[in-house]
Amino acid sequence: MSDLNIQARNLDLDSLDTQEQLQQTEEAPGSDVTDEQLRDDATTAESWLHYNKGLEGIGYSPADRITRENVDGLSLEYTIQDRDEHVRDHLTTQVNPIVVPSGGDDPPVMYYSTALQEVHAVNARNGEHYWSYAYEPEYGGGLNRGGTAQRGVAVYGDKVYLKAADVRVVAIDRYTGEPQWRTHALSETQREEMEPRRLGSTGAPLVFDGKVLLGQSGGGGGWGAVLALDAESGDILWDQDTLDRDRWVDETYQYGDCNMWMTPSVDPETGLAYFPTGNPAPQIQAMVRPGPNEHSDSVIAIDTESGEIEWATQLLAHDWWDYDGYFARLFDMEVDGEERRVIEYEDKTGWIRILDAETGEVLGRSEPYANQGGELPFMGIPPAGEDQKVTKSPTGFGSTDWNPDGYSPQTGLVYICAHDDWRYTWYEPDWEFAEDYENHNDLGGGKETMEHPDKEARVSAINPASGQVEWTQPYEFEEDVTTPQAGGNTPTGGGLVFGGGTNEVIRALDAETGDILWSNESGIAHQASPVVWDDPEAGKQYVTVAAEDTVITYALED
C-alpha cells in the first residue's frame, strides 16, 4: 500500500510501484447498505444499487419527476473528467455508476470504476470527489489484457466491490476508500488445471444475501466459472465451472471458454441466480469442438446458498458465430392467461427469448429485431479460406451487444439497442489448438473483417408477450463514424427512455411511441446505459451516463 495523498485527485498509474494507491479528500457520508435496500432497489426511485438496477436487472428507474411534458427542461449539471487527452483516446468506459442515498441532508454518493481499474466516490449532486482508489492488476487477462473494459462495482454494508481485470475482487471501505481484502476469484479446478491469464473480467459483481456473485470473461481459451464470495471476509463460499466437461468431446473443454461476461440476475424470493453464459471457443472454427458444447450460450440457474445448478437451458448449440448471451433479466408476465415469473434472454442472434424462471422452459421468442442474413445464410457455416469469404449478419458484434437494455413494467416493453451489421467471414481449415497460452488463438483461425462496414443502429421496442417489435427509432451517424453503435437504454417512471450512441448524442424517447423528446450533443461516444435517480432533498431528478473517461450528469429541478 502506497502512502496516502490527501489532496491529489488525478491518478498517474505509470508512477505506481505497488499494486494499490489511495487518494482521499474526505470521507463519504451515509450509512451501511442493507439487504433490504438491495432487495428494494428495483422499486426505489432514490437509488441505483446494482448494475442495470435491481437484483432482477431490468434496467428500469421508477423516478418520475422528469416526464414527457417537462423533459425539454433537462440541462447539464456537471461533468467529471480526470484524464489527459492522450489517455482519454484509449479508454472505453462501459460503466453503470452506483448511487447510494445518504439520508437526511447529506448528498447521495456515486461510485464508479474506470478502464484503468480505479474506483471513485463522488458527491452525486455536484461530482466533487471524496476519494479515489487505484488497483494495478497483475495481468490484464483474456481479451481484456489491456485492462480497458470495466462495467461497474457493487455495494453492500460498508464496502464497495471492484472486480479487476486479473479476476481479483477487491473490497474497499466505501467511506474512506481503504482496501479491506482481495480475493483471486478462481474455481478449484481453474486453480489446479488452468493458467489464470486465460481469463479476464468485465461484468460487474452483484451482492445478494451477504454474497458477492460473479463470473469471468474469456478470450484466452480456458473455461469459465461462477463464484460466490463472503461479502465480509472475501472467502470463496462456492464455485461452479460453467461448462459441462463430461459432455464435451475428448479434451476440447480445456479451451471451451463458456464464460459469464455480464452480471447475473437474482430472484430474491427463490434465491436463484441466473447466469447467461458466453460462446464456446474457438469461435467460428467449430469443427474442432464437435457436439453441442454444453453449457455455452445458455442460462444457468444456480442456488445461491449451495452453488448447485438447478437447471440449465442452452439457447444455441454448437455456436459457430460468436452469438453469446448477455442478459437474463427477471420480471412477471402473463403467459397463456397465467401470471408467470419469466426470464428475458438477450444474445447476438437478433431475437429475444422468454424462459420460465422456475424450470428454464423456453416459452417463446420475438420476431427478428435486426438483420439476419447476408451472403451467408443466417446461421450458415462459414466457408473455408479467405478466397471464399462471404458477408454475414449478425456478426460477432451482434444484433445487440453487452450494452445494458431495459424493461419497463409501466409499458410492458423491452427497449433494446439494435444493430444491422455485415462483415466478411471465413475460417482456416488447417488450424490447430496451441497448448501454451501465449500462442493460443481462440478464434480458431476464424476471421471477420471490417471490409464490409455498412452498419445501422437504432432503439427497438419489443413486446415480450407477443414478440412484436412495436416501434423503432434510428440513430443518425456522420460518414466518418467508424463504429456506428447504439448504447444501452433506461426506461423510467416518467414515461421516457434515456439512451445514447456512438454518434455522441444522448436523448430521451417517448416510451410509448419512440418519438425523440429531448437530445443533447455531449461530444462523447455513449455505449453504457444512463443511470437515473431522484433526490427529494435537492428537489431534482438526475440522469448520469459514463462515456470514454467522462461521467456526465444532467438534472431537472421542480
Secondary structure, 3 states (H helix, E strand, C coil): CCCCECCCCCCCHHHCCCCEEEEECCCCCCCCECHHHHHHHHHCCCCECCCCCCCCCCCCECCCCCCCCCHHHCEEEEEEECCCHHHHCCCCCCCCCEEECCCCCCCCEEEEECCCCEEEEEECCCCCEEEEEEECCCCCCHHHCCCCCCCCCEEEECEEEEECCCCEEEEEECCCCCEEEEEECCCHHHHHHCCHHHCECCCCCEEECCEEEECCECCCCCECEEEEEECCCCCEEEEEECCCHHHCCCCHHHHCECCCCCCCEEECCCCEEEEECCCECCCCCCCCCCCCCCCCCEEEEEECCCCCEEEEEECCCCCCCCCCEEEEEEEEEEECCEEEEEEEEEECCCCEEEEECCCCCEEEECCCCCCCECCCCCCCCCCECHHHCEEEECCCCCCCCCCCCEEECCCCEEEEEEEEECEEEEECCCCCCCCCHHHCCCCCCEEEECCCCCEEEEEEEECCCCCCEEEEEECCCCCCCCCCCEEEEEEECCCEEEEEECCCEEEEEECCCCCEEEEEECCCCCCCCCEEEEECCCCEEEEEEEECCEEEEEEEEC
